[in-house]
Structures are given as structure tokens and as C-alpha cells.
Amino acid sequence: MTHPSTDEVRDAVSRVAKLVTAAASRKQAAYTEAKQAEAALLATLLQELAGPALTAISGRLQVSSANTFESRSCCLLAGDATPRRAAAGTYLGKALYCLTDGELVAVEYAGSWQPDDPSMPGTWTASLHDTAPREAVQAFRLDDVVARLSKSLQATAEGNSRAADDLDERAKRVAAISLLLRR
């Protein structure tokens, strides 16, 4: 049995390295293309929902432990509505919100709490910055965003349906009382 020469081994390694590099390049290109498609889908989705639909599912964003709120109304799309306690007495968290005009806002939470007395409230703040759909899909999973939007819209629709049913029932009661008063 003959062993390959050093040059043959180098050539073989070089060919394999080129194949691996080419495959990695194709994989990166596919990933980039998929993220661009997700960003476009997110932008389109938010454009479609901007206005009344987002207003219906929006609320106020708490930006500090001192109950300070962002002045603009927004809807939580992904992440944490408030920070979570992390190890060593820190608060951490991030979230993605959508303003009622369809613009995206990324939120990062930071703060501290007393690890030796967890019952003591800590302090935290949130920093906000406008973000593009492309950045949003890099930081958050698009399927999580769509699921949360769907759940919020569905809950609002059910709430509106119950409210309409309640109003209808109240109207019937008022009509019955009105009939009784006329007698």
C-alpha cells in the first residue's frame, strides 16, 4: 500500500476546504435571504395592522420601576413586558414593541435588586430605540411576533364580542324597564 505524498495531502485538504467554504457561503446567503424575506413580511404585516387594529391592542409601555410610562401607545410583539430578575441582583430583558403607526421600537431593560433580600423591590429602567424590521427579525423570532399579534387580536375581538353582547343585554333590560315604567 502506498501512502499519498505530502503535496497530494495538501491538495486534498485544499479542495475540501474550498468545498466547505463554498457550502458555508451558500448557507449564509440562504440565511440572509430568509431574514430579508422575514423583514419584508414583518413590515407588510405591520403596515396592514397600523391604525385601528394596533390601537385596539395597544397599551402603555412601562419604562421604569417607578411606574413611568412611554407617552406613545404601543403593542408588545415579542420579549418581556417588564424585565426579569437575573442572577447576582440584576434585572435584564429585551422586548419588541410596535407603535400604533406601525413603527417598531426595541426595548432593553437594565437594573438591580438586592440578592440578599429578594422581597425588596429593585430599580430598573428601559431604553428605547427605533428599529427597522430587518433588525427586529435578527433579534426576535418572526413566528413569535406573529403568534403574539394573533393572540392579542383574537383576545381583543373576543372582548369586543363580549362587550357587544353585554351592551345588547343591557339594552334589552333597559327596554324592559322602560316598558314597565310606561304601564
N, C-alpha and C positions, 0 to 999 in steps of 0.2 A: 504494500500500500504506500502510495506516495503522498507526501504532505504538500499542501499548497505553499507557494513561496510567499515571502513577506509582501511583495508587490501585489500578488493575487489577493491576499487577505485585505490589504489596504483598498484595493479596487472594489472588492465585495462590500466592505464596510462603507465606502463612499457611496456606492449605489443604494444600499439600504438607507443610509442617512438621507439621501436625496428623496427617496420614496416616502420616508417618514415625514420629512419637511413638506413635501407636496401634499400629503394627506392632511397634515395639520393645517396647512394653508387653506385647503378646501373646506375643512371643518370650521375654521374661523370665519371664512367667507359666508358659509351657510348660517352660522350663528348670527353674524352681523346682519344678514339679510332677514332672518327671522325676527330679530329685535327691531329692525326698521319697520317691518310689517306690523308688529305689535304696537309700536308707537303710532303708526298711522291709524290703526284700528282704535286705539285709545282716544286719539284726537277727534276722530269721526264720532265716536260714541259720545264724548263729552259735548261736542257741537250739537248733536241731536237732542241731548238732555238739557242743554243750557236753557235757562229761563224758568218757566213754571215747574217743570219736573224736578229740577235741582232745588228750587226754592222750597218745594213741598217736603223734601227730605233733608233739608239743611238745618243747622243749628249754630250755636256759638262755640267757638274753639277756646278752651281754657288754655291760657298761655303762662300761668304761674300757679304755684301752690297758694298764693294769696288771693285766689279767685279773680284774677284779672282775665278779661276775655278779649279776643281779637274783635275788632269792630265789624269786620266783614263776615257775613254769614257763609258757612261752608258745610260740606258734606264729607265725612270720613270715608275714604276709599280703601285704605289699607293701613296696617300697622296698629299702633296703640293710641287710644283716645287720651290717655294720660300715661306718664312714664311708669315703668315698673321698677321695683326695688331690685337692685343687683347686689352682688357680693360687696363686702367691705364698705357698706354705708353709702353707696352711690345710687342715684336714680339714672336710668338710661331709657332710651326709647326713640323710635322714629315713626313717622306716620306720613301718609299722603292724603291731602285734602283737595277737594275741588270747590272753588268759589262758585256762586250762583251764575256767574257769567261764563263758566266753563274753563277758567284758568286754573292751573294746578299750583299747589303750594306744598312744598316739602317742609316737614317739621322735625326738628331734633330736640329731644328733651335732655336736660342735664340738671343735676342737683345732688343733694346729700341728705342722709338721715343718720340717726345715731344707732350704730350697730349694737351697742351695749344696752340700748333701751328701744327696741323696735316699736313700742307703743307711742313713742314721741313722734309727732309729725315732723317731717323734714321740710326742706325747701327745694323748689325746683323751678326752672323756667324753660320756656320753649323758644327756640329761634326759628323763624320762618323765612323761607326764601322761595321766590317764584321758580318754577321748574318747568322744563319742556317735557312733552310726552316721551321723548327718547330717553331722557334721564330717569323719568318715572319708571319705565319698564326695565331699566337696568337695576333699579333699587328695589322694586316690588314686582311680585308675580302678577301678570295680567289676569290670570284666571281668578286670583284672589280679589282683585279690583272688581271684575265683572260680577263675581258671586256676591260681594258686599253690596254693590249697587242694586243688583236684582233683589236681594233680601230687603233692602231699605225701601225700594219702590213698592214691593209686594206688601210690606207691612203698612206703608202709608195708604196704599189702595184699600187694604182691608180695614184700616182705621177709618178712612173716609166712608167706606161702605157701612160700617157700624154707626158712624156719626149720622149718615143719611137715614139709616133705619131708625135710629133714636129720634131724630127730628121728625120723621114721619109718624112714629108712635106718639110723640108729644103733640103733634098737630092733631091727631085723631082724638087724643084726650081733651085737648082744648076745644075741639069741635063738639065733643060730647058734653063738656061742661057748659059750653055756650048754649046748646040745645036745652039742657036742664034749666039754665037761668031764664030762658025765654018762656018757660011754662008758667 
